[in-house]
């Protein structure tokens, strides 16, 4: 499925996209595509268990702030931008 189609479906259903694909940032910032929120994980070297634990920690601490935002997790830090 194409990234643009994923964003469209997620926005329609008011769902957050969790991804490691940096192309989603370009879709949102350059093309202004609507979305319900995107969480970009920069965890290229992490195993699956670490990725799941990181997402769990993010949702526990910042879950209510992710809706409608473009968020990037990298090097232990989360940046949340409302756009």
Secondary structure, 3 states (H helix, E strand, C coil): CCHHHHHHHHHHCCCCEEECCCHHHHHHHHHCCCCCCEEEEECCCCCHHHHHHHHHHHHHHHHHHCCCEEEEEECCEEEEEEC
